[in-house]
Amino acid sequence: MARLLLVRHGVTEHNSNQQFAGYTDTELTDEGFRQAEKLSNRLAGENIDAIYSSDLKRAVVTAEAIASRHKAEIIQSPEIREMNYGDAEGMTFSEIHERYPEIAELIIDLDAGLNFPGGESFKEFVKRTCRFLDIVREYEEDQTVLIVAHGGVLRVLVCDLLGIGYDHFRQIRIDNASLSMVDIYPHRVILSLLNDTSHLRDTA
């Protein structure tokens, strides 16, 4: 069995402002840094054999905080960048709806024809993200792989690993600095934990 630890990066200003930030290389906020440190504490006792991160700063910095407690080096992977929103980068959904009403409708329906002008289509995004799983499948049983990426990427990975359609993409919630776990057995895959943020709660 291989275990995948799926982590979404800490919060950024784009997240707080509900702006679309795919390839935009945004920084963590102060709260995002605190979240990354809490993730590091949460995962300090895990035996992590490999660490993969999106090559965007918000993911790399989150991965670095976790890696500081482990021997594994971070491998940056552009395959697990967030979706490229092209001309819609930095916009809120309301702004997209005003400027690209037809795109806004496709976003709501998660239509297979969704294609951001100057960016990539949903199909291209899924194909790129799933290529990354070819790397993960090379790991042996009883190894643990940490993947630090983005909300959209992690939803795609969960859908693909569980063998469910990508139309379920919007039904999976992945919050900032959340932890999910997927256990891969020879004949089945088990989602053991989804969107856990209990480590972010302030303790007395």
HULINWO-V664208 format. One record per residue. RES is the residue in three letters. SS is DSSP state (H for helix, E for strand, - for the rest). PHI is phi in degrees with one decimal (* if undefined). OMEGA is omega in whole degrees, 0 to 359 (NA if undefined). Layout:
res=RES ss=SS phi=PHI omega=OMEGA
res=RES ss=SS phi=PHI omega=OMEGA
//
This chain:
res=MET ss=- phi=* omega=171
res=ALA ss=E phi=-107.8 omega=178
res=ARG ss=E phi=-110.1 omega=175
res=LEU ss=E phi=-106.1 omega=173
res=LEU ss=E phi=-100.8 omega=184
res=LEU ss=E phi=-105.1 omega=184
res=VAL ss=E phi=-123.2 omega=171
res=ARG ss=E phi=-91.3 omega=181
res=HIS ss=- phi=-59.0 omega=177
res=GLY ss=- phi=-66.7 omega=188
res=VAL ss=- phi=-70.5 omega=176
res=THR ss=E phi=-122.3 omega=177
res=GLU ss=H phi=-62.4 omega=178
res=HIS ss=H phi=-61.5 omega=177
res=ASN ss=H phi=-62.7 omega=182
res=SER ss=H phi=-62.3 omega=181
res=ASN ss=- phi=-91.0 omega=180
res=GLN ss=- phi=56.5 omega=177
res=GLN ss=E phi=-97.4 omega=177
res=PHE ss=- phi=-73.9 omega=179
res=ALA ss=- phi=-133.3 omega=180
res=GLY ss=- phi=-94.5 omega=178
res=TYR ss=- phi=-81.0 omega=178
res=THR ss=- phi=-61.1 omega=188
res=ASP ss=- phi=-89.0 omega=184
res=THR ss=- phi=-80.2 omega=180
res=GLU ss=- phi=-96.4 omega=171
res=LEU ss=E phi=-70.7 omega=170
res=THR ss=- phi=-79.3 omega=176
res=ASP ss=H phi=-58.1 omega=177
res=GLU ss=H phi=-65.1 omega=178
res=GLY ss=H phi=-61.5 omega=176
res=PHE ss=H phi=-63.5 omega=178
res=ARG ss=H phi=-64.1 omega=178
res=GLN ss=H phi=-63.0 omega=179
res=ALA ss=H phi=-61.9 omega=179
res=GLU ss=H phi=-67.0 omega=178
res=LYS ss=H phi=-67.7 omega=174
res=LEU ss=H phi=-62.7 omega=178
res=SER ss=H phi=-59.4 omega=178
res=ASN ss=H phi=-65.1 omega=181
res=ARG ss=H phi=-62.0 omega=187
res=LEU ss=- phi=-99.4 omega=184
res=ALA ss=- phi=-58.9 omega=183
res=GLY ss=- phi=-88.9 omega=180
res=GLU ss=- phi=-79.2 omega=174
res=ASN ss=- phi=-89.7 omega=185
res=ILE ss=- phi=-99.0 omega=183
res=ASP ss=- phi=-89.5 omega=181
res=ALA ss=E phi=-151.8 omega=179
res=ILE ss=E phi=-127.3 omega=176
res=TYR ss=E phi=-116.0 omega=179
res=SER ss=E phi=-137.5 omega=164
res=SER ss=- phi=-54.8 omega=181
res=ASP ss=- phi=-85.4 omega=176
res=LEU ss=- phi=-84.0 omega=192
res=LYS ss=H phi=-56.6 omega=184
res=ARG ss=H phi=-62.4 omega=177
res=ALA ss=H phi=-82.1 omega=182
res=VAL ss=H phi=-60.5 omega=181
res=VAL ss=H phi=-64.1 omega=176
res=THR ss=H phi=-62.7 omega=179
res=ALA ss=H phi=-64.2 omega=180
res=GLU ss=H phi=-63.1 omega=179
res=ALA ss=H phi=-62.0 omega=180
res=ILE ss=H phi=-71.6 omega=183
res=ALA ss=H phi=-63.9 omega=182
res=SER ss=- phi=-61.9 omega=180
res=ARG ss=- phi=-99.4 omega=187
res=HIS ss=- phi=-134.7 omega=182
res=LYS ss=- phi=-86.5 omega=184
res=ALA ss=- phi=-65.6 omega=176
res=GLU ss=- phi=-85.6 omega=180
res=ILE ss=E phi=-82.7 omega=174
res=ILE ss=E phi=-104.9 omega=181
res=GLN ss=E phi=-83.2 omega=185
res=SER ss=- phi=-130.5 omega=178
res=PRO ss=H phi=-67.0 omega=179
res=GLU ss=H phi=-62.5 omega=182
res=ILE ss=H phi=-108.9 omega=166
res=ARG ss=- phi=-70.1 omega=174
res=GLU ss=- phi=-65.0 omega=179
res=MET ss=- phi=-59.8 omega=177
res=ASN ss=- phi=-83.0 omega=183
res=TYR ss=- phi=-86.6 omega=174
res=GLY ss=H phi=56.8 omega=183
res=ASP ss=H phi=-66.8 omega=180
res=ALA ss=H phi=-91.4 omega=179
res=GLU ss=- phi=-57.6 omega=178
res=GLY ss=- phi=86.0 omega=180
res=MET ss=- phi=-87.2 omega=168
res=THR ss=E phi=-84.6 omega=179
res=PHE ss=H phi=-62.4 omega=179
res=SER ss=H phi=-61.4 omega=179
res=GLU ss=H phi=-68.3 omega=176
res=ILE ss=H phi=-64.1 omega=181
res=HIS ss=H phi=-62.1 omega=181
res=GLU ss=H phi=-73.4 omega=185
res=ARG ss=H phi=-90.5 omega=182
res=TYR ss=- phi=-128.9 omega=184
res=PRO ss=H phi=-57.9 omega=180
res=GLU ss=H phi=-69.3 omega=176
res=ILE ss=H phi=-69.1 omega=180
res=ALA ss=H phi=-59.8 omega=179
res=GLU ss=H phi=-65.1 omega=179
res=LEU ss=H phi=-67.0 omega=177
res=ILE ss=H phi=-64.6 omega=181
res=ILE ss=H phi=-59.6 omega=182
res=ASP ss=H phi=-85.4 omega=188
res=LEU ss=- phi=46.9 omega=182
res=ASP ss=- phi=-67.9 omega=181
res=ALA ss=- phi=-61.2 omega=180
res=GLY ss=- phi=-88.5 omega=180
res=LEU ss=- phi=-59.6 omega=183
res=ASN ss=E phi=-146.2 omega=182
res=PHE ss=- phi=-79.4 omega=179
res=PRO ss=- phi=-59.2 omega=182
res=GLY ss=- phi=77.2 omega=181
res=GLY ss=- phi=-121.7 omega=179
res=GLU ss=- phi=-130.2 omega=178
res=SER ss=E phi=-84.4 omega=178
res=PHE ss=H phi=-61.8 omega=179
res=LYS ss=H phi=-62.1 omega=178
res=GLU ss=H phi=-64.2 omega=179
res=PHE ss=H phi=-62.1 omega=179
res=VAL ss=H phi=-61.9 omega=181
res=LYS ss=H phi=-61.1 omega=179
res=ARG ss=H phi=-62.0 omega=182
res=THR ss=H phi=-64.2 omega=183
res=CYS ss=H phi=-71.1 omega=174
res=ARG ss=H phi=-60.0 omega=180
res=PHE ss=- phi=-61.9 omega=182
res=LEU ss=H phi=-65.5 omega=175
res=ASP ss=H phi=-61.5 omega=178
res=ILE ss=H phi=-69.7 omega=184
res=VAL ss=H phi=-62.1 omega=184
res=ARG ss=- phi=-68.8 omega=178
res=GLU ss=- phi=-80.4 omega=183
res=TYR ss=- phi=-78.1 omega=184
res=GLU ss=- phi=-79.6 omega=175
res=GLU ss=- phi=-62.1 omega=178
res=ASP ss=- phi=69.6 omega=173
res=GLN ss=- phi=-99.2 omega=180
res=THR ss=E phi=-117.2 omega=182
res=VAL ss=E phi=-118.6 omega=176
res=LEU ss=E phi=-94.2 omega=178
res=ILE ss=E phi=-123.0 omega=179
res=VAL ss=E phi=-109.6 omega=186
res=ALA ss=E phi=-148.7 omega=189
res=HIS ss=- phi=-122.5 omega=184
res=GLY ss=H phi=-55.9 omega=181
res=GLY ss=H phi=-63.6 omega=179
res=VAL ss=H phi=-59.8 omega=184
res=LEU ss=H phi=-68.0 omega=176
res=ARG ss=H phi=-66.1 omega=177
res=VAL ss=H phi=-62.1 omega=181
res=LEU ss=H phi=-61.7 omega=179
res=VAL ss=H phi=-63.7 omega=179
res=CYS ss=H phi=-59.1 omega=183
res=ASP ss=H phi=-67.0 omega=182
res=LEU ss=H phi=-63.9 omega=181
res=LEU ss=H phi=-84.1 omega=179
res=GLY ss=- phi=71.9 omega=178
res=ILE ss=- phi=-106.1 omega=184
res=GLY ss=- phi=-67.0 omega=180
res=TYR ss=H phi=-72.7 omega=174
res=ASP ss=H phi=-69.0 omega=176
res=HIS ss=H phi=-87.7 omega=183
res=PHE ss=H phi=-49.5 omega=184
res=ARG ss=H phi=-75.1 omega=182
res=GLN ss=H phi=-91.3 omega=180
res=ILE ss=- phi=-110.3 omega=181
res=ARG ss=- phi=-99.3 omega=177
res=ILE ss=- phi=-131.1 omega=182
res=ASP ss=- phi=-83.1 omega=175
res=ASN ss=- phi=-58.5 omega=178
res=ALA ss=- phi=60.8 omega=177
res=SER ss=- phi=-86.3 omega=178
res=LEU ss=E phi=-121.5 omega=172
res=SER ss=E phi=-126.0 omega=180
res=MET ss=E phi=-133.0 omega=177
res=VAL ss=E phi=-125.8 omega=178
res=ASP ss=E phi=-101.5 omega=183
res=ILE ss=E phi=-106.4 omega=178
res=TYR ss=- phi=-106.3 omega=180
res=PRO ss=- phi=-56.3 omega=186
res=HIS ss=- phi=-120.9 omega=178
res=ARG ss=- phi=-162.7 omega=177
res=VAL ss=E phi=-123.9 omega=182
res=ILE ss=E phi=-121.5 omega=173
res=LEU ss=E phi=-83.1 omega=187
res=SER ss=E phi=-87.5 omega=182
res=LEU ss=E phi=-154.7 omega=180
res=LEU ss=E phi=-135.4 omega=171
res=ASN ss=E phi=55.4 omega=179
res=ASP ss=E phi=-81.1 omega=178
res=THR ss=- phi=-123.9 omega=183
res=SER ss=H phi=-60.5 omega=180
res=HIS ss=H phi=-70.1 omega=181
res=LEU ss=H phi=-87.9 omega=180
res=ARG ss=- phi=-71.0 omega=177
res=ASP ss=- phi=-72.1 omega=179
res=THR ss=- phi=-108.2 omega=182
res=ALA ss=- phi=-71.5 omega=NA
//
